[in-house]
Amino acid sequence: MNHLRIVRAAALTLALVPLGAATASAARRAPQGPPPPPKAANGAKVTTVAQGVPTPTQFAFAKGTVFVSGAGAEDGSAPGGVYVLASGRATRVKGSPKSVFGLAWSGGTLYLSSGPTIAAASGWNGRAFSGGFKTIYTAPRGFTGFNGIALGPDGLIYAGVTMGEKGDARRVAAPFAQSIVTLRTDGSDVRSFATGLRQPWMLTFAPGASSPLATALGQENLGRKQPPDYVIAPQEGDDYGFPSCNWSTPDACASFARPLSLLPAHSSPMGLGAIGDRLFLALFTGTGRGPAVVSVPLAGGSKTTPLLTGFAAPVVALGTNAGYVYAGDVTGAIYRVKP
């Protein structure tokens, strides 16, 4: 799964389930109500926080303000960007890029990834960033694009680098491709952090942790049952071995770093966040019964426990804040639940 596949899936779903964030053609059809929220396995109330974020991808939480990034529709009819959630509405922040995949907040600054760039925005006044959006890093020619980002306790930005269009089953010869990189918040000192990852997608830091957590997507050309997707807790210098190691044959992976959790093939873990001793994951495809939010032990292990099921469309974004799990699906709806 890559940028284009997620955006195409979003465009298809938006055409089928028109909402406030739907394409212009969908908006011309007879209005329909919002999709029903998913169901919580623990019986907790699931609140629809807002609607209208075209392909929500990652959350950032800033002293009571909730930001969410939107990748946008592939045909451009529903632009993405940075959205702020308030009073049941999602409002696009003026000046934000038209497609944003990663968000992270630190020290009064919002950092975001958009294609080959990392940008920063400061001076939030409740409606806009007075300092605007300023590019702090532009990747070199041939770069495949950034996925999710996270701010580490060391003050560095951690970012996943996408595989590109030809990387499903092979290594891509492009700058930093199929790796996690770090850089300073001024955009300098870009370094490889972990390698051998076909498609590192989203990242987060558990409270008190010094190393990130990240979701990683396996190959798509080996049938329905192989290889597994997984979650990693990488240390600097780790090599996860792709393409010679994809965990369909564990013996081939003996000399490489081991994932924290192995997940069912093509379950497609997207966003993630930690509360207590549990790690919560948005599964774009799910484990056989449709898109879902599940949890796994933060200490490691592959047993998934359902939290949210019954989404109207694939779920991409997930974040945790103040004891709540936030999730966003490709209809543009954002939900919140207490696990």
C-alpha positions as CSV (number, residue, x, y, z in Angstrom):
1,M,0.0,0.0,0.0
2,N,1.3,3.4,-0.9
3,H,0.2,7.0,-1.3
4,L,-1.6,6.4,-4.6
5,R,-3.4,3.3,-3.4
6,I,-4.8,5.0,-0.3
7,V,-5.8,8.1,-2.2
8,R,-7.5,6.0,-4.9
9,A,-9.3,4.0,-2.2
10,A,-10.4,7.3,-0.6
11,A,-11.6,8.7,-3.9
12,L,-13.7,5.5,-4.6
13,T,-15.2,5.6,-1.1
14,L,-16.0,9.3,-1.2
15,A,-17.8,8.7,-4.5
16,L,-19.9,5.9,-2.9
17,V,-20.5,7.7,0.5
18,P,-20.9,11.4,-0.2
19,L,-20.3,13.7,2.8
20,G,-19.3,17.2,3.4
21,A,-15.8,16.2,2.3
22,A,-17.0,14.4,-0.8
23,T,-16.0,15.2,-4.3
24,A,-17.8,17.9,-6.2
25,S,-19.7,15.3,-8.3
26,A,-20.9,13.6,-5.1
27,A,-22.0,16.9,-3.6
28,R,-24.3,17.4,-6.6
29,R,-26.2,14.2,-5.7
30,A,-29.1,14.1,-3.3
31,P,-27.7,14.8,0.2
32,Q,-27.2,11.8,2.5
33,G,-26.6,11.6,6.2
34,P,-23.3,10.7,7.7
35,P,-22.3,7.1,8.1
36,P,-23.1,5.4,11.4
37,P,-20.1,5.3,13.7
38,P,-18.3,2.0,14.3
39,K,-19.1,-0.1,17.3
40,A,-16.9,-0.4,20.4
41,A,-16.1,-3.9,21.6
42,N,-16.1,-2.7,25.2
43,G,-19.6,-1.1,24.8
44,A,-18.2,2.4,25.2
45,K,-19.9,5.3,23.4
46,V,-18.3,6.2,20.1
47,T,-18.5,9.9,19.4
48,T,-18.4,11.4,15.9
49,V,-16.0,14.3,16.5
50,A,-16.2,15.8,13.0
51,Q,-16.6,15.1,9.3
52,G,-15.1,16.4,6.2
53,V,-11.4,15.5,6.2
54,P,-10.5,14.0,2.8
55,T,-8.5,10.8,3.6
56,P,-7.4,11.6,7.2
57,T,-4.0,10.2,7.8
58,Q,-2.4,11.4,11.1
59,F,-3.4,13.4,14.2
60,A,-1.5,16.0,16.3
61,F,-2.7,17.2,19.7
62,A,-1.8,20.7,20.9
63,K,-3.1,21.8,24.3
64,G,-6.8,21.1,23.6
65,T,-6.6,21.6,19.9
66,V,-6.9,18.6,17.6
67,F,-5.3,18.7,14.2
68,V,-5.6,16.1,11.5
69,S,-3.8,15.8,8.2
70,G,-5.7,15.0,5.0
71,A,-4.2,13.4,1.9
72,G,-7.0,14.6,-0.4
73,A,-8.7,13.0,-3.3
74,E,-6.6,11.8,-6.2
75,D,-8.5,13.8,-8.8
76,G,-8.0,17.0,-6.8
77,S,-11.8,17.6,-6.3
78,A,-11.4,17.2,-2.5
79,P,-8.1,18.9,-1.5
80,G,-6.3,17.7,1.6
81,G,-4.2,19.7,4.0
82,V,-4.2,20.4,7.7
83,Y,-7.6,20.5,9.4
84,V,-8.5,21.6,12.9
85,L,-11.4,19.9,14.7
86,A,-13.7,22.0,16.8
87,S,-17.4,22.2,17.6
88,G,-18.2,19.2,15.5
89,R,-16.6,20.6,12.4
90,A,-13.4,20.0,10.5
91,T,-12.0,23.3,9.1
92,R,-9.1,23.4,6.7
93,V,-6.3,25.6,7.9
94,K,-5.5,28.4,5.4
95,G,-2.2,28.0,3.6
96,S,-1.7,24.4,4.3
97,P,-0.5,22.1,1.5
98,K,-3.1,20.3,-0.6
99,S,-1.9,16.9,0.5
100,V,-0.5,16.1,3.9
101,F,0.5,12.7,5.2
102,G,2.2,13.3,8.5
103,L,1.7,15.6,11.5
104,A,3.5,16.2,14.8
105,W,3.3,19.0,17.3
106,S,6.1,20.1,19.6
107,G,6.9,23.4,21.5
108,G,4.3,25.5,19.8
109,T,5.2,24.3,16.2
110,L,3.3,22.0,14.0
111,Y,5.5,19.9,11.7
112,L,4.1,18.2,8.6
113,S,5.1,16.0,5.7
114,S,3.9,16.6,2.2
115,G,5.4,14.6,-0.7
116,P,9.2,15.3,-0.7
117,T,9.0,18.1,1.9
118,I,8.9,18.6,5.6
119,A,7.3,21.9,6.7
120,A,6.7,23.8,10.0
121,A,4.0,26.2,11.1
122,S,4.0,28.4,14.2
123,G,2.0,31.1,15.8
124,W,-1.3,29.2,16.1
125,N,-4.1,31.6,17.2
126,G,-7.1,29.3,17.1
127,R,-7.8,29.9,13.4
128,A,-4.5,30.1,11.6
129,F,-0.8,30.0,11.9
130,S,0.5,33.6,12.0
131,G,3.9,32.4,10.8
132,G,2.5,30.5,7.9
133,F,3.7,27.2,6.6
134,K,7.5,27.2,5.9
135,T,9.4,24.4,4.2
136,I,12.3,23.3,6.3
137,Y,13.5,20.4,4.2
138,T,13.2,19.4,0.5
139,A,14.4,15.9,-0.4
140,P,16.8,15.4,-3.3
141,R,15.8,14.5,-6.8
142,G,14.4,11.0,-7.1
143,F,13.1,10.9,-3.5
144,T,10.0,8.7,-3.2
145,G,8.1,10.7,-0.6
146,F,7.5,10.9,3.1
147,N,4.8,9.0,5.0
148,G,4.0,9.7,8.7
149,I,6.2,11.6,11.1
150,A,6.8,11.8,14.9
151,L,8.7,14.1,17.3
152,G,11.1,12.2,19.5
153,P,12.1,13.1,23.1
154,D,15.6,13.8,21.6
155,G,14.1,16.7,19.7
156,L,14.4,15.0,16.3
157,I,11.8,14.5,13.6
158,Y,11.4,10.8,12.7
159,A,9.9,10.1,9.3
160,G,8.9,7.1,7.2
161,V,10.0,7.1,3.6
162,T,7.7,5.4,1.1
163,M,8.7,2.6,-1.2
164,G,7.7,4.3,-4.5
165,E,5.7,2.7,-7.3
166,K,8.2,-0.1,-8.1
167,G,9.0,-1.3,-4.6
168,D,6.5,-3.9,-3.8
169,A,8.9,-6.8,-3.9
170,R,12.3,-5.2,-4.4
171,R,14.7,-2.6,-3.1
172,V,14.2,0.8,-4.6
173,A,17.3,2.7,-5.7
174,A,16.3,6.2,-4.5
175,P,17.5,8.4,-1.7
176,F,16.5,7.0,1.7
177,A,13.8,4.8,0.1
178,Q,12.2,2.1,2.4
179,S,13.7,3.5,5.5
180,I,13.0,5.7,8.6
181,V,15.1,8.8,8.7
182,T,15.7,11.5,11.3
183,L,16.3,15.2,10.9
184,R,16.6,18.3,13.1
185,T,13.6,20.6,13.5
186,D,15.4,23.2,11.3
187,G,15.6,20.6,8.5
188,S,19.3,19.9,8.9
189,D,21.3,16.7,9.5
190,V,19.1,14.2,7.7
191,R,20.2,10.6,8.6
192,S,19.1,7.1,8.1
193,F,17.7,5.6,11.3
194,A,16.4,2.1,10.3
195,T,16.5,0.4,7.0
196,G,15.2,-2.7,5.2
197,L,11.5,-1.7,5.5
198,R,9.3,-2.2,2.4
199,Q,6.8,0.5,3.5
200,P,7.2,2.2,6.9
201,W,3.9,4.0,7.2
202,M,3.0,5.9,10.5
203,L,5.1,6.5,13.6
204,T,4.5,7.5,17.2
205,F,6.3,7.5,20.5
206,A,4.8,5.8,23.6
207,P,4.9,8.0,26.7
208,G,8.4,7.7,28.2
209,A,9.9,5.8,25.3
210,S,13.1,6.9,23.7
211,S,12.6,5.0,20.4
212,P,9.7,5.2,18.0
213,L,7.0,2.7,17.1
214,A,6.0,2.3,13.5
215,T,3.7,0.3,11.3
216,A,5.1,-1.5,8.2
217,L,3.3,-3.0,5.3
218,G,4.3,-6.3,3.6
219,Q,4.4,-7.3,0.0
220,E,1.1,-7.7,-2.0
221,N,2.2,-10.2,-4.6
222,L,2.4,-13.4,-2.5
223,G,-1.3,-14.3,-2.3
224,R,-3.9,-13.8,0.4
225,K,-2.0,-15.3,3.4
226,Q,1.5,-14.1,3.0
227,P,3.5,-12.1,4.1
228,P,2.5,-10.6,7.4
229,D,2.3,-6.9,8.0
230,Y,3.9,-5.8,11.2
231,V,4.7,-3.2,13.9
232,I,8.3,-2.3,14.8
233,A,10.1,-0.6,17.7
234,P,13.3,0.2,15.8
235,Q,16.7,1.1,17.4
236,E,19.2,3.2,15.5
237,G,20.9,1.1,12.8
238,D,18.4,-1.7,12.7
239,D,18.0,-3.5,9.4
240,Y,14.7,-5.3,8.9
241,G,16.0,-7.1,5.8
242,F,13.6,-6.3,3.0
243,P,13.4,-7.7,0.4
244,S,15.4,-10.9,1.4
245,C,13.4,-11.0,4.6
246,N,9.6,-10.4,4.5
247,W,8.6,-12.8,7.4
248,S,6.8,-15.3,5.1
249,T,9.9,-17.5,5.7
250,P,11.1,-16.7,9.3
251,D,14.4,-18.6,8.7
252,A,15.4,-16.0,6.1
253,C,15.0,-13.3,8.8
254,A,17.3,-14.7,11.4
255,S,20.0,-12.1,11.0
256,F,17.7,-9.1,10.8
257,A,15.9,-7.0,13.4
258,R,12.7,-8.6,14.6
259,P,9.3,-6.8,14.5
260,L,7.4,-6.1,17.8
261,S,4.2,-7.6,16.5
262,L,3.4,-9.7,13.4
263,L,-0.1,-9.1,11.9
264,P,-2.2,-10.9,9.4
265,A,-1.3,-10.5,5.8
266,H,-2.8,-7.5,4.1
267,S,-4.5,-6.3,7.3
268,S,-2.6,-3.0,6.4
269,P,-1.8,-1.3,9.7
270,M,-2.0,2.5,9.4
271,G,-2.0,4.9,12.3
272,L,-1.0,3.9,15.8
273,G,-1.0,5.2,19.3
274,A,-0.3,4.0,22.9
275,I,-2.3,4.1,26.1
276,G,-1.0,2.3,29.1
277,D,0.3,-1.1,28.2
278,R,-1.6,-1.3,24.9
279,L,-0.7,-0.2,21.4
280,F,-3.7,0.7,19.2
281,L,-3.7,0.2,15.5
282,A,-5.9,1.3,12.6
283,L,-6.2,-1.7,10.2
284,F,-7.2,-0.4,6.7
285,T,-8.4,-3.8,5.6
286,G,-8.8,-5.6,8.9
287,T,-8.3,-9.2,10.0
288,G,-11.1,-10.7,7.9
289,R,-14.2,-8.8,9.0
290,G,-13.6,-5.4,7.6
291,P,-11.7,-2.3,8.7
292,A,-11.0,-2.2,12.4
293,V,-9.1,-0.6,15.2
294,V,-7.4,-3.2,17.4
295,S,-4.8,-3.3,20.1
296,V,-1.7,-5.4,20.8
297,P,0.5,-5.6,23.8
298,L,2.9,-2.6,23.9
299,A,5.6,-5.0,25.2
300,G,5.3,-7.1,22.1
301,G,3.1,-10.0,20.8
302,S,0.8,-10.6,17.9
303,K,-2.6,-11.3,19.5
304,T,-5.0,-8.6,18.4
305,T,-7.9,-7.4,20.6
306,P,-10.7,-5.6,18.7
307,L,-11.7,-2.1,19.9
308,L,-13.7,-0.7,17.0
309,T,-15.4,-2.6,14.2
310,G,-18.2,-1.8,11.7
311,F,-16.6,1.1,9.9
312,A,-18.4,2.4,6.8
313,A,-15.1,2.5,5.0
314,P,-11.4,1.7,5.5
315,V,-9.8,3.4,8.5
316,V,-6.4,5.2,8.1
317,A,-5.8,7.7,10.8
318,L,-5.4,6.9,14.5
319,G,-4.1,8.9,17.5
320,T,-4.3,8.7,21.2
321,N,-4.7,11.7,23.6
322,A,-6.0,12.1,27.2
323,G,-7.0,8.5,27.4
324,Y,-9.0,8.5,24.2
325,V,-8.5,6.8,20.9
326,Y,-9.2,8.9,17.8
327,A,-9.8,7.3,14.4
328,G,-10.5,8.6,10.9
329,D,-11.9,6.7,8.0
330,V,-11.9,7.6,4.3
331,T,-15.4,8.9,4.3
332,G,-13.8,11.8,6.1
333,A,-15.3,11.1,9.5
334,I,-13.4,11.3,12.8
335,Y,-14.4,9.2,15.8
336,R,-13.4,9.1,19.4
337,V,-13.8,6.4,22.0
338,K,-12.5,5.5,25.5
339,P,-10.8,2.1,25.3
